[in-house]
Amino acid sequence: LKVNVRYAMQNLIYADESNRNTTRHLLNAGANAELVNDLLFLDGKASITQQNIATFGPTTDNVNITDNISETRTYSISPYMRNRYGSIASSELRYTHDSVEASTGGLLSSQSDRIQFGLNSGPAFKTLGWGLNYSNQQIDYTNGKTIDMETISGNLRYMVSTKLSLNATGGYEKNNYLSIGAKPEGSFWSAGFSWAPMERTSITASAGKRFFGNTYSLTAKHRTRKTAWSLGYSEDITTTRDQFLV
């Protein structure tokens, strides 16, 4: 069992407006348990933070008096099972339940259930590696709305040499949230490469297409004796609740 908990109590006392005095709680907690040796695991997370309600409202810290703030409490619990099939492949089956609660109506509270499954090739596939992934998530909001998101994909990795590999991903996603423009579903693909010219240097880049248009990604890392450098770029879709759960 591994546990990491950070908590702080912030007491705010104002000289001229004592009616504004308040106590803020800040929590960042996480835990991981190995329930059955090398087979069944459990992850858990919890947090308490203060978030801005309106994106373009006053962006301040907790000390400044503003109505554009809400205390947000999140938690998630995720049991998962890993299996290894010799050197042929490995799999992971995961269930995640999480919750996001806000202290004001400006941010909707919600609960989510997600099932994920991944099957990836093992060391036996040295030149051509492969993987299959599936995800299904349902989010229920307090206003009665439900959002469903489903994705299935496959990927291939071809080792050109010990330093260079070519990567390709393809699949289909289906979502029912409101979207301006294209309907949020359809097939997607990406292709790129991973290059590690030295032990301390690596570059991964790809380009592809999703229902909203072209997508690009880049990850570059380099380490020296006393420094570490990294550069990243990606394009994806996220939600407010996803950011709270990070």
Buried (B, 14 or more C-beta within 10 A) or exposed (E): EEEEEEEEEEEEEEEEEEEEEEEBEBBBBBBBEEEEEEEEBBBBBBBBBBBBBEEEEEEEEBEEEEEBBBBBBBBBBBBBBBEEEEEEBBBBBBEBEBBBBBBEEBBBBBBBEBBBBBBBBBEEBEEEBEBBBBBBBBBBBEEEEEBEBBBBBBBBBEBEEEEEBEBBBBBEBBBBEEEEEEEBBBEBBBBBBBBBEEEEBBBBBBEBEBBBEEBEBBBBBBBEEEEEEEEEEEEEBEBBBBEBBE
